[in-house]
């Protein structure tokens, strides 16, 4: 019952943050400074586009823009800008799943695998920044998912290599799209995955590495 309470509490935190993100206007510095100007320009253009009218706003153009793309998709689907602060919350479940996979690979069994993800909902920095246009929470979730995918790629030999390749490539791509500091993480995790595959399966890492890329 303790686990049910912990998991239920963490889920309620996520739901309350979704409601808060929907109801509260944007207030964070980075969001007002360069995340929202980029999103506004894309909405006016009707697509992701290079913006010529924001020369004095750094970071509004160029890489990375994955979180802004999520915000644009939400805006286009809902027809409202009320949820522009909700992109981080979309990646919460992915981060929680990543923590669960990692815990399982480290030996946790049953409901114990879900405990790290449930307790993660109580991290103060996670709560404070989840309802903002800051990309750090989404980036943390993407890194966690990429690490979990790397573990699956290396150890889950019962899953087809083709499937593991797609999952690892997708999570690394999401991580790279979320924040520029994902580059060294992607290089390290990619090297580990392909290196172990090369050591264990010899000829297959070439195809797998191309597939991941």
Secondary structure, 3 states (H helix, E strand, C coil): CHHHHHHHHHHHHHHHHHHHHHHCCCCCHHHHHHHHHHHHHHHHHCCCCCCCCCCCCCCCCCCCCHHHHHHHHHHHHHCCCCCCCCHHHHHHHHHHHHHHHHHHHCCCCCCHHHHHHHHHCCCHHHHHHHCCCCCHHHHHHHHHHHHHHHHHHHHCCCCCHHHHHHHHHHHHHHHHHHCCCHHHHHHHHHHHHHHHHHHHHCCHHHHHHHHHC
